[in-house]
């Protein structure tokens, strides 16, 4: 798979929050880079946006995890 195609698939999977598809697309992107494919400026920028989106997803997941922890503690307290 070409780097551009893998990056586009990763971006679509990230937007859909499809973590399984995202993992596959990121693995394909890594393989393309390791094969020596040089990113174009557009593909590089898309990769940077992808990284930013991944960081945002990580922050949302951490927030939701903390919120679920609070709910769990409240429910256990009320028992």
Helices and strands as residue ranges (DSSP letters): H 3-16, H 19-34, H 41-78
